[in-house]
Structure formats: C-alpha cells, structure tokens
C-alpha cells in the first residue's frame, strides 16, 4: 500500500536551507536519483592567496530548491540532516515552503542566465500590486512570466519573477516589443 502512495505522490519544488553546507548539499543532490535541484548562482570576485578571482557563488547562502516527492525527500534528509525545509508562518502554524512548477520554471530560466544583468530582490523591496502580469515573447527570456516594473531612471522595463514567500528576480532590461500583457 505504501508503494502505491509513493508512485502517485507528485513531484514538487521544496525550498530548503542547507545551513553552511550548500556545497555539501549540492554534491549529495548531484548523486541522488529521482531528485532535481537548483541553486541560484552569480559571479563574484573573491580573493584567493591574495589574488582576486572570479568565481560562481550562491546568490543567497544556504538556499537550495529541490524537486522531489515528499517521501523521497524525507528519506534523503535522513542521510543529510543539515538540509532542512524552509517554512513560512501561516494561520499560526509553520508550513513547508513549496514553489509551483510554473513559477520555478520562469525563475530558473532567468536565474540561469548568469552572464545577464540579473537583480535579486527580497520580497519587501518591491510592491507587486502595482505591476501588470506579462510574458516575454522573444529573446533569451522567451516564455518567462512575471510582473512588469519600471525602474526610476531607466527607459526600458524589467520583468520580475516572484517566488511566493521566498524572493524575486528580474531579468535584464527587456524591449517593450518583446512583452505581452497577460489577461487575468
């Protein structure tokens, strides 16, 4: 009976914390079967032996997104106790944070373009009520859905992809002819 439940359980994106161990978590997830993971990264200059070097580092330390079945992830966590669920307080209870597939897909598409002009935001930095829901219809970010914002002093607009309760990311400035307004 348990086997039947495991097979029908949906794959979901979980928001995880790997406290001071995202590299170790990444190595363990790389070797794991039946799970996908994503760690948003960007280039930064770090000094090694007194010399500056451009290296790829996590955007937010300890943040790991894992796509798995809940039961499989629970089993994996037993081997990797440093990997913990990120939670959000809802109705007086802590709830495991999950990201819908559509949001995660758009987020990964933008975050994976590490050479582009990408900006990450904490959710309290932006007012998402003001923007229109849009889809990018061409270029490197084709298919990405998000909220359109205009930054002060900029002629072009940015598309912001928000992961509910986690963070937001904006793509490089996008030409307005590559943006389609979505109807609610």
C-alpha positions in Angstrom: 0.0 0.0 0.0 2.9 2.4 0.8 4.4 1.7 -2.6 1.2 2.8 -4.3 1.2 6.1 -2.4 4.9 6.8 -3.3 4.2 6.2 -7.0 1.3 8.6 -7.2 2.7 11.3 -5.0 3.5 14.4 -7.1 7.0 15.8 -7.7 7.1 19.3 -6.1 9.7 22.1 -5.7 10.6 22.5 -2.0 12.5 25.5 -0.6 15.4 24.2 1.6 18.1 25.5 3.8 21.5 23.9 3.9 23.0 25.8 6.8 26.7 26.4 5.9 26.6 23.3 3.8 25.2 24.3 0.3 28.3 22.8 -1.4 27.9 19.5 0.5 24.1 19.5 -0.2 24.8 20.2 -3.9 27.2 17.2 -4.1 24.7 14.9 -2.3 21.9 16.0 -4.5 24.0 15.6 -7.6 24.5 11.9 -6.7 20.8 11.4 -5.6 18.4 9.7 -8.0 14.8 10.9 -8.6 15.5 14.4 -7.5 16.3 17.7 -9.3 17.8 20.7 -7.6 18.6 24.3 -8.3 20.9 26.7 -6.5 20.7 30.3 -7.9 24.3 31.5 -8.5 26.2 34.5 -9.8 29.7 35.5 -10.4 31.6 37.3 -7.7 35.2 38.3 -7.2 36.9 36.6 -4.2 40.5 36.8 -3.1 42.5 33.5 -3.0 46.0 33.7 -1.8 45.8 37.5 -2.1 44.8 37.4 -5.8 41.3 38.3 -7.0 39.5 35.5 -8.8 36.0 35.5 -10.5 34.1 32.6 -9.1 30.5 31.3 -9.2 28.8 31.6 -5.8 25.3 31.1 -4.4 23.2 34.2 -4.6 21.7 33.5 -1.2 23.8 31.4 1.1 22.2 28.2 2.2 19.3 28.4 -0.2 18.6 25.2 -2.2 15.5 24.3 -4.3 14.8 20.6 -4.5 12.2 19.0 -6.8 11.2 15.6 -5.4 8.4 13.6 -3.9 7.9 14.4 -0.3 8.6 10.8 0.9 11.8 10.6 -1.2 13.0 13.9 0.2 12.3 12.8 3.8 14.4 9.7 3.2 17.2 11.8 1.6 17.1 14.2 4.6 17.9 11.3 7.0 21.3 11.0 5.2 21.8 14.8 5.0 20.5 16.2 8.3 21.9 19.7 7.5 19.3 20.0 4.8 16.1 21.5 6.3 12.8 22.6 5.0 12.3 26.4 4.8 9.0 27.3 6.4 6.5 30.1 6.5 4.1 31.0 9.3 0.5 30.7 8.1 -2.6 30.7 10.3 -0.4 30.2 13.4 1.4 27.1 12.0 4.7 26.6 10.2 4.1 25.4 6.7 6.8 23.9 4.4 7.5 26.3 1.6 6.9 25.0 -1.9 7.1 26.7 -5.3 4.7 26.0 -8.1 6.3 24.4 -11.2 5.3 27.4 -13.4 7.0 30.0 -11.1 10.0 27.8 -10.6 10.4 27.3 -14.4 10.4 31.1 -15.1 12.7 31.7 -12.1 15.2 29.1 -13.2 15.2 30.4 -16.8 16.1 33.9 -15.6 18.5 32.9 -12.8 20.4 30.5 -15.1 21.5 33.4 -17.3 24.4 34.3 -15.0 26.1 36.5 -17.6 23.0 38.7 -18.0 22.1 41.8 -15.9 20.1 40.0 -13.2 18.9 41.6 -10.0 17.6 39.7 -6.9 15.2 41.3 -4.5 13.9 40.5 -1.1 10.1 40.5 -1.3 9.7 43.5 0.9 11.7 45.6 -1.6 9.0 45.6 -4.3 5.3 46.4 -4.5 3.9 43.7 -6.7 0.4 45.1 -6.6 1.3 47.9 -9.0 2.5 45.8 -11.9 0.9 44.1 -14.9 1.2 40.3 -15.4 3.3 39.8 -18.5 5.0 37.1 -20.6 8.3 37.6 -22.6 7.7 36.6 -26.2 11.2 36.7 -27.6 14.9 36.8 -26.8 16.8 34.9 -24.1 13.9 35.1 -21.7 11.2 33.9 -24.0 8.3 32.2 -22.2 9.1 33.8 -18.8 6.1 35.1 -17.0 6.2 37.7 -14.3 5.3 41.2 -13.2 6.3 44.3 -15.3 8.1 47.1 -13.4 9.8 50.3 -14.4 12.8 51.3 -12.5 13.4 55.0 -11.9 15.9 56.5 -14.4 15.6 53.6 -16.9 13.9 53.8 -20.2 13.3 50.1 -20.6 11.3 47.9 -18.3 12.2 44.8 -16.3 10.2 41.6 -15.9 10.2 40.4 -12.3 9.6 36.8 -11.4 8.4 36.3 -7.9 8.6 33.1 -5.9 5.8 33.4 -3.4 7.2 33.9 0.1 10.8 33.4 -1.0 12.4 36.1 -3.2 12.1 37.8 -6.6 14.5 38.1 -9.5 14.4 40.5 -12.5 15.7 39.9 -16.0 17.9 42.3 -17.9 16.0 45.3 -19.3 13.7 44.0 -21.9 12.5 45.8 -25.0 8.8 46.6 -24.8 8.1 44.9 -28.1 9.1 41.6 -26.5 6.5 41.9 -23.8 2.9 40.6 -24.0 0.3 41.6 -21.3 -1.5 38.6 -19.8 -5.2 38.8 -19.1 -6.3 37.8 -15.5 
